[in-house]
Amino acid sequence: MLRLPWFVLALAAPISAAPDFLERVWPALEKAQCRACHQDNGVGSTTRLQFPRSDAGPDEIRGFGNSLRKLVDPVNPTQSRLLLMPTNRLAHPGGERIVQGSEDESALKEWIAHLAALPDAVSSISPALGPSRPALRRLTHAQYNNTIRDLLGDQTLPAEQFPKEDFVNGFTNQAEGQSISPLQAEAYNRAAERIARNAFRGGDPRGLLPCEPSHECLTQFIRKFGRRALRRPLSSEETMRYERLGSKARERGPQVVVEAMLQSPHFLFHLEPGQYAIASRLSYFLWDTMPDETLLAAAERGDLGTSTSIEKQVRRMLADDRARAALDEFLAQWLRFDRLRSAIRDRRLYPEFTTELVNAMTEETTRLFRSLVWDNRTFLEFFTADYTYLTPETARVYGLPVPAEPWTKVAFSKDSPRSGVLGQALFLALTSKPADTSPTERGLFIREHFLCQSVPPPPPGVNVTLPAVTDEKPLSTRERLDIHLSNSVCAACHGLVDPIGFGLEKFDAIGRYRDKESITIYPTADELKTRRKTKPTTYDLPIEAKGSIRGIRDSDFESPRGLGSILANEPACQKCIVKQLFRYAVGRHEEAEDGPVIDAALERFRASQFRFQELIMAIATSQTFRSEGGPQGGQ
């Protein structure tokens, strides 16, 4: 019997018999992890295929399904890119994501046939964009400490005892990760009690009370302290509630009021109304602490309603030393200093990896960042700077003369392979393992932190163990990864990151330059017992330090200097810097609706020759920043 091709049978069927995209095709695409690459921050962001965001509703997903018709060949559906690419019949950077002959492929084929039969007008259907989500945020641990310091003069860093914060979208101030667990609530309770008790230990040592203790004085204190603590004036009803609470405690009234206010949602969360919200957002963005009197007074007068008035405040705030500390915090989170501070190294291989060296590494990168931001130099030097700031510890790592004074600015030689942050010990150590380098981690860091691209995680059940190093096969890291990449499933993602790391292989796990990769193989317990091997053996293997970035033309390089030059001139990297600061400023990941704001900020950044302060200004004065946040009314 004659068997017609699948697409002919599908085309002959009524359109109403088409598969339900939401029920059959969408799950297949999700299982294939297509959305991880084909979105604004994915490695497939430059292709025509762009998936809706993760929280898209059913209508948006179905609209996306119809929009896939642009990838369908209506004359010959079997040659549609929508089929050929994910099944890897046509070379696909992500490899075979949908297995040929599987049920998922059958569902996709049916959908392609359905799309091929639709009128041309349907091709204009695209996924609808949902409304931007409000970002309800609370104080980070650093902001809590700074606010308690400025509010009460308490410098005990109480948040150091809180449960560890989660990094979401690369930062700890993201609304998505700021729920309060019972453990966190209990920590707030204990801290408030201790802070309030210390504030009034021995009377009023910090001069918090505006007058001699009395009922009327309690009211004045509540209004004055509450305005600063809650970052807005209190309503009459709120003032009365705190009065009743304080009056019951008699002479301990002010202490009880402070303890209560420090546990109020209006203190812990950003719930300020109107222009008080703008004042608070500016302060916690640029100072990482509560608004000062000038900001609060501007909000009261209604002077924060225009971009011009906000720009005036931003310039004032950037001249304050608190802005330097706040921007240092942004850098520390963006580059994940915390990972280096908690890293360990094999003491047999890296005895010099000490706390002092780690501190010098983070400070070296911080000083480069500060010089570019506060001296108003082009921020692209973050990747191309041919100089650094040395201490004796880092000088020894770099093989350079020890400077006469710590933090001396030293120029690299013209033939040095180092430049910018990628040539610094911090980045090279941060992206390594305890005993050796990790091309995968280095490439992944570049994709995620400097290109803002998401790389899909390995599929479930995949063996990620590299081949063992033995005396019979003393393989280099690159050779082990090449064997690992022979698996097409692994190669799909590792091909996006490993080639980047390969170009940095001449730098070891603490950032020292090396011509050879030294592999030490220690005897196992069984070998020692049988005396088959009693001493470690060391092999010096050649290093092929040639790297490239898939998706970027002419991106071959062999050193941090080469990679830094590529990134500095890459539009995706320039835009990523904007995105990273945007995420930090507004407390959430950017969405499709934020595109015009991101683009406008990037344009101002470029027009200023990439001055970071101008980027700060562009984001702080944007309509998104001015209106971002939770409820805008109510007390």
N, C-alpha and C positions, 0 to 999 in steps of 0.2 A: 504494500500500500504506500502511496506517495505521502511523504511527511513534509509539510510545508515548514519553512523557517519560522522560528519563534516570533519574529517581528511581524511577519505577514499575518499569522494567526491573530496576534494582538491587535493589529491595525484593522482587521476585519471585525473585531468585536465592537459593540457599542461603547461609546465613551463612558457611559454610566457604569460600565463593568470594570473601570480602571481600579487598580489597587489603591487602598487608602494610604497615602504617603505617610501620614502621621503614625499609622499602626504598623506598617511593614517596612517601608524604605528608610524612614528616619532612624529607627533603631539599628538598622544595618550600618548606616553611615556613622552613627554614634559609636557602635562597637568597633568600627574601623578607625576611630579617632581622627576622622577627617577634620572636624571643627578645630582641633588643637593647632593645626597648621594653617587652615584656610579661614583666618580671621585677622583683624587689623594688626594684632601683635604676634601672628604666627609666621613661620618661615615661608608660607604660601600667600603672604599678604599682598604680593604684587600680581597675583593671578586674577582671572575673571571670577573665580569661585570664592565667594565670601559668605560664610555661615552666619546665621543670626546668633545673638548672644545666648549665654547658657540659660537665662531665665525667660526665654521667649515663650509666648503663649501659643496655643494651638493654631489660631488664625495666622500668626506670624510664620509659624513653621510650615503651614500649608502654602502660604504665599511664597515662601522660599522654594518649596518643591516645584511650584509652577515656574519660578524664575530660572530653574535649571534648563529650561528649553533652549537657552542660548548656547548650551553645550551639547545639543542634540543635532544630528544630521537627519533632517526629515526625509531625505531621499534614500539614504542608506543608514538606517539606525545602528547597524552593527559596527559602523565606523565612527560612532559618536565618541567624542572625548570623555563624556560622562561615563562611558563603559570602559574604554581602552585604558584610561589613566589609572583609576583605582585598582584595576585587575592587573596592572603592569604589562598589558599587551603592548602599550606604548610606554616607553621608558618613563617611569614615575620616580621623582626624587625620594618619595616615601616608600618605594617598593610596592609589593603586592599587599594592599590593604583589604581588598575583598577577594576571597579565594575563588578562583575559577571553578565553575561547576557546583558551587555551594548554593544553599537556599537563599542566602543574601544576594548572590549574583542574580538568581532568578527573579527576585523581587525588583532589583534594579532594572533588569531587562524589561520587565512588564511596565515599569514606570517610564522608561525611555520610549517604549512603543506608544504609550498613552500621550506623552508630550509631543511625539512626532506627528500624531494625528490631530493635534489641536490647531485652531486657526492662528495665524501669525499674530493677531492682536494680543493673544495670551502672553506672548514673549515680553510684553511690557509690564507684566505683573511682577512685583518685587515684594520682598518681605516688608511689612509695615514696621516702623520704628515705634517702640513703646515709649512711654514717658520716662524721663530721667528719674531715677530713684533718689529720694531724699537720703542724705547721709547723716544719721543720728550718731554723734560721736561722744566719747567720754575722754577724760584726761588720761594721757598715757602715764606710765610710772614716772618718767622724767618730768613731765608737766606737773604731776601731782607734787613731786619734791620741790620743784621751782616755785610753784604757787604757794605751798606751805611756807617756804622760805620768805617770799615777798609779802605774804599776808600776815605772818606771825613772827617773823624773824627766827624761825626754827630751821636749823641746818643739820638736823639729825638724819636726813634722807630716809624718812619712814617707808617709802615705797620699795626700798631694798628688801624689805621683808615680805612683800606681796608675791603671789604666785607669778611665775615667769610669763611674760607676754608672748603672744604668737606673732610671727611675721606673716602678714597677708599682703599680697601684691608688692612684696619687698619691704614693707614698713610695718611698724607697730601701731600706727595711728589710724588704721583703716577701719571704718565703721563695721565692715563685715566681720571683723574678728574681735569686736569690743563688747560682747555680752558680758554680764557679770554673773559668775558662778557663785554657788553658796560659799565656797572657800574664799573667793574674792570679797564677797559681802562681809564675811566674818573678819577678814583682814582690814577692811575699811573701818569696821566697828572698833576693833582694837586700836588701830592707829588714831582714830578721832578721839577716843577716850584718853590715850596717852598724850597726844598733842595738846588737847585742851587743858589737861592737868598741869603739864609743864608750863603752859602759857601763863598760868596764874599761880604758879608755885612761889610762895613767899609774898603774896599780894598781887601787885600789878607791875612786875619788873619791866615789862616791855611797853608800858604806857598806852595800853589798848583802850582804857576807859576814858571817855572825854570829860568826865566830871567826877565829883565825889559820889560814892555809892548811894543810890536812892532809887525809888521806883522810876522817877523821871529820867534819872541817869541811865537806867537799864534800857529805857525806850530809845534814848539817844544812841546808846551803844549798838542796839539791834539795828537801827537804821543805818548808822555809819559803817559798822562792820559788815552788815548784810549786803550793802551796796557793793562793797569790794569783793566779798566772798562769792556772791551769786552773780556778780558782774552786771548788775542792774539795780535800780531802786526796788525796794520791797513794796508790795501792795499793803493797804491798810489791814486787810484780813491776815496776811502773813505776819505783819508786825504784831498784831494782837495774839496770834498763836504763839509766837516766840516769847511775848510778854508773859503769857499765862505759864509757859514752861519755865521761864526763868524765875518768876515770882515764887513758884512752889519750892524752888531750890534755895530761896532766900539769899544768903551771902555767897553761895556758889552759883548764883544765877548766870552771870556772864560766862562762867566755865561751861555750864550745861548748855547754854545757847550756842557756844562755839562747837561743842561736841555734836550737837544736833545739826548745825548748818554743814559741818564737814561730811555728814552722811546724807545730805539732801541730794536728790537727783539733779537739782538746779546748780549744785556745786560740782558734782561728779560728771554730769553730762553738759553738753552745750545746748542749752534750751533758751538762750537769751532771745528776747523779741526784737524785731526791727533793727535799728542801727546799732543797738548793743550787740547784736549778733555779729555785725561787721567788725566792730571794735574787738570782740573776742577772737574772731577768726584771724584778724591781722596780728593780734598779740601772740597767739599760740603758734602761728605760722612763722613769724619773724623773730620772736623772743622766746618761744617755748614756755611762756608763763602768762600770768594774768595781765589784763590791760592796766596801764598806769592812769593817773588822774587826767592827763591830757587827752587820752583816748576816750575815757568815760565822759569827760566834759564835752568832747566833740560829738559824741553820740547823743547826749542830752540836748544839745543845741540843734541837732539834725544836720550836722556838718559833714556826714559821711555818705551823702546821697549821690555823689557824682564821682566819676573816675578821676577828675582833676583834684578834688579834695582828698581822695584816698591816696593819690600819688604823692601829695604833699606830706601826708602822714607816713607813708612808706619811706620816703627819703629821710625824714626825721628819725624813724626807727632804725634804719640801716646804719645811721651814724652812731648808734648806741652799741656799747660792747656786748650787750645781750644778744644782738643779732649775730655776732661772730660765733658765740657758743651755740646758738640755735642752728646755724648753717653747718657747724661742725657735726651736730647730731644728725642732720640730714645726710651728710657724707658718710658717717659711720654706719647708718642703716642701709643706705644705697649700696655700699661696698661690703656690707656684712662684716664689720670689724669683729663682731661677737664670735664669729666662727673661728677666726684666727686666734682670738684670746682663749678659746676653749680647745684649740688644736693640740695634739701631742705629736712628738717625733721620736723615732727610734733613737735612743740615747747612744747606741753603739755607732750610729752613722752620723748623727747631728748633735754632738754634745754641746755645741754653742747655742742651741735653740733654747733660750732662757726667757724668763719674763721680761728682763731688760731688753733683749733683742726684739721681742714682740712689741713692746711699748715703743721702741725706736722705729719699727716698721710702720706702725699706725700713725705716729707723729710725722714721719717723713712724708707720707701721703697727704696728711692734713695740712702740712705747711705748703705743699705745692698747691693744693686746693685754695687755701687762704690767699696765697700770693696772686692767683688768677682772679679770684672774686673781688678782693678788697683793693687791689691795685688797678682794677678795671682793665685787665689784659684779656686778650682773646682766650676764651675757655677751651678752644681746640688744642691749646698747648697742654691740656691735661693728658693728651695722647702723644704729643710730639715734642715736649720739652726736652732739650738736650742738656739739662742740668738737673741737679737734685740737692737736697739738704742733708748733709752727712753728720753722723755721730761716729765715735770709734767703733761701735758695734756693727753698724751697717757698712762702714768703710772696709772692715775686715771681710764681710760677706762679698762685697763688690771687688775686692782685691785692689783697693785704692789706698793712697796714703792716709793715715789717720789725721783728721783736721786738728789744727791748733785749738780751735774753739768748737764746742758742739753746735750743730745745726748751721755749719758753714755752708754757704751756697757754692757748689762745685760743679763746673762744666764737665760733661763727658767728652772724651776725645772724639774726633771727627769720625773715626772708624769703629766707635763703640756700637754694639748691637742694642744698647739700651736707649730708651727714650720714654718719657711720660710715665703714667701710672702702670703701663704694661711691663715696663722694664724695672719696676720697683719690687723690692723683696716682698712687700705686702701681698700684691696680687699673685706673684709666683708661688708664695708659700700657702696662701689662702686656698689655692686651687690644686693642692697636692695632697698626697696621702702620708701616713706616718713614716713610711720607708722609701717611697719613691714618688715620682711625678704622676700626674693624671691628665693626659691629653683630653680625655673625655670631660673632666671637670673644668678644665681651662676653656675648652670650646663651648661648653654649656654656659659658663659664666659670661662669656662674650655675647652669646646669643641673647641671654635673658637680661643682662644688666646694661649692655651697651648698644644692643640692637632692638631691645624690647620684643623679642620673639620667643614664643612658647614652643618648647620641644616636647612632643608627646612622651609619656613615660613608657617603659617597656611593656609589651603585652603580658597578660598574666601567664605564668607557667614557663616563661622563657628563662633558660639557664644563662645567667649573666657572669658566671665564673670564667675568668681568663685561664688559658693553659698554664699549668704549673711550670716554674723554672727549675730545671734539673741540671746536673752536671753533664748529662747526655745532650740536653738541649738548653743551653744558656741563652735564652732569647731576650732581645731588647723589648722595652715596653711597646714600641711601635710594631715589632714583629708579632708580639702576643695579640695586640689589637687587630692586626691584619688577619690573623687566623680566626679571631673572634668574628670579624666582619664577613667571613665566608658564608655565614648564616644570613640568608636574605632578609629574614625578619629583623635581625639585629642591625643589619646594614642600613635599613630604611631610616633609622634615627641616628645611629652612630655616624653615618656618612655626613650628617649635618654638623656634627660637633668635633669628631676626632681629627679631621684634617686641619682644623684651626689649631688645636693643641699640638699637633705634630710640628708646626712651625716654631714652637717655643721649647722644644725638647732639649736645647742646649743650656737650659737653666734647671737646676735641681730643685729639690723639695723645700729649700729655704731661699732660693733665688740666686745661688752661686752659678757662675758660668762654668761650663765643662765642655771639653772636646770629646770625651768618651763617656758612655754610660757604664758606671761601675756596678756590677751585679755580684752580690755576695750570697753564697749558698751555704747555710749552716747545716751541720749534721743533724739528722733526726735522732730521736731517743733510741729508736731501734738500731740505727747505724752506730751510735755510740756504744750501745750494749754489745753488739756483735763485733765492734771495732772495725767495721767496713769503712768507716770514715770517722776520723777523730778531730779534724780541724776544718774550719770554714775555708771555702775556695772562692776566689774573687776573679771575675772576668771583666775585662775592659772591652766594651763593644762599641763599634762605630755608631754615630748618630746621624740619621738623615733628617735634618731639620728643614723640611720643605712643607709649607702649609698653604692653605687656600680657604676661602669662604664661599661655599656653594651659594649661588644666588647673587653674588656680586662680581661683576666683570673685572677682569685684570686684577685679581685679588691674590696672586701668588706672593708669598713672602717667606723669609727665613729667619726672622728675628722680631723681638718686640718693637724695634724701631720701624721695621717694614709694616707690621700690623697696625701700629699706631698711626702711621701716615694714611693707610687705607681707611681706617675708621674716621679719622678727622675729616676726610674729604667725602665720606659716605653720607648722603642725605638721610638714610634710615637711622644712622647713629646720631646725627644732629637733632632729628625729630625725637629720638629716644630720650635725649637729655631733657627735652621739654616735657615729655610724658612723665618721666620720673619725678620731676619737680611738681607737676600738676597733681600726680597721685598723692604726693606728700602734703601738698597745700590743701587739697579738698577732702582728703581722707577716703578716697575710693578710686577704683579703677576707672579709666576713661571709657566712655561709651560712644556709640555712633553719633549721638547728638552733640557730643563735645568736639567733634571734628573741626568746626569753624573756630572754636576757641584755641584749640591746639595749633591750628594752622596760622592764626593771627599772632600767637605768641612766638611761633617759629619764625615768622616773617620779621617781627621786631627784633628777635634775637640775631638773625642774620644781618639785618640792616645796621645793627650796632657793632658789627664785626665780632659777634658772639660774646658780648659783655654779659656776664651772668647777672649783674644787678638789673640790667634791662629786661632780662627774662623774668626775674622776680617781679618787676614792675608790671610786666605784661599780664602775668597770671593774677597778681593781687588786684589789678584794676579791671579784670574781666567780669562780665555779667555773671558768669557761672560762679566765680569765687564770691562775689557780692551777695548772691542769692542762695548759695549752697547752705545746706544744714537741715535741721529738723523743724519743729513747729515754730512759726513766726509770731505767735500770739499766745496769750494766756500766761498766768503766773503760777 
